[in-house]
Amino acid sequence: MTAAALPHTASETKAAQPARWNDYIALLKPRVMSLVVFTGATGLVAADRPISPILAAIAILCIAVGAGAAGALNMAFDSDIDALMRRTKNRPVPQGRIARGDAAFFGGTLSLFSVTLMWMAGGDLAAALLAFTIAFYAGVYTVWLKRSTPQNIVIGGLAGALPPVIGWAAAAHAVPLNAWLLCAIIFMWTPPHFWALSLYIKGDYEAAGVPMMPVAKGAKSTRLQILIYSLILAPLGFLPVLTHLGGALYAACAAGGGAAFVILAWRLYRSNAGDHEERPTGLYDSKAEGRPARDLFAFSLLYLTALFAALLIEHGLGALL
C-alpha cells in the first residue's frame, strides 16, 4: 500500500510535527493488541501440545507484532475518517505526527517480519493464518467493509477471532474443532461488544460517514440485534464444556457470565440507548440514557477475559501437573 493509494486526510494540511516513539506504539493499537495476544496465547496453551518455551514465546510475539502491523495499516488508511471522530482524532496520523505513507510502510514491514518469523518458528499453517488475518483486517475490513456496509463488524470480526486458532496451529500444527470453537465465540462476541459501544458514540460515525449499524439501521434495530447475538453467544460460550475443552472453572465463568451478558443485553434492548446523540468525553463516559450500552460494552470485555483466563488457568495448570 502506497501513500498515493491512501485517502486524503486533514493531517496533510497541518504543519509537520516530529514523531515521538510513543506515536509508533500508538500505531500498533496496544489495547487491541493486548486482547489479541491474550486469546492467541490461550489457544497455544489450550492445544495441550509440548512446545519449546522459546518457540512459544516467539509465536506469541509474532501474533502481537502481526496485530500491531494490522493496526498500523488500519490507521494509515483510516486517517481521513479518524480526523473526524472525537475518539480517534488525536491519533498520530490525523494529527500529522506520522505521515500516512510512513504508517503504511511501518505496518507493511511489521507484517512481513511477523509472518516470516512465524513461518520459521510456528510452521506453515500458523504463518498462513497470521498472513490471512493481517490481510483480512487491513484489506477486506478496513478498505472495503468498514466504509460500505453496516455488517462491517460482523464480517470483519473474523480477523479478531482468529488469534486463538493461530496460537493453536503454532503449537499443534493443526486446527481441530475446539480451536474453531474459540474462534466462533469471539466472532459472535464481537457484534454485541462493538455495537454497544457504537450506540453511545454513533455521532462520531455519522460525522465520518461510516455506516455503523446504529447509523445505517437505527438504534432500535441495533439493540434488537445485540440481544439476538447475545442469546446465541451465551450457549455458544458454554459449548467448550461439552467438548471437554473447558473444565469446572470455565463452566462457572461461561454459565454465570453468559447469563449476566443476556440480562445486560435485555436491559439494553428495553432502553433508549442510542436514540439521541451523546458526546462522551471518554471511552466509558455516557449520559444516563446510554449507560445500558456502556455497561454491556464494559461487561463484554470482562466476560471474554474470564472465559479465556479460565481456559488458560485450567490448561496451564494441567501442563504443570
Secondary structure, 3 states (H helix, E strand, C coil): CCHHHCCCCHHHHCCCCCCCHHHHHHHCCHHHHHHHHHHHHHHHHHCCCCCCHHHHHHHHHHHHHHHHHHHHHHHHHCHHHHCCCCCCCCCCCCCCCCCHHHHHHHHHHHHHHHHHHHHHHHCHHHHHHHHHHHHHHHHHHHHHHHHHCCCHHHHHHHHHHCHHHHHHHHHHCCCCHHHHHHHHHHHHHHHHHHHHHHHHCHHHHHHHCCCCHHHHCCHHHHHHHHHHHHHHHHHHHHHHHHCCCCCHHHHHHHHHHHHHHHHHHHHHHCCCCCCCCCCCCCCCCCCHHHHHHHHHHHHHHHHHHHHHHHHHHHHHHHHHC
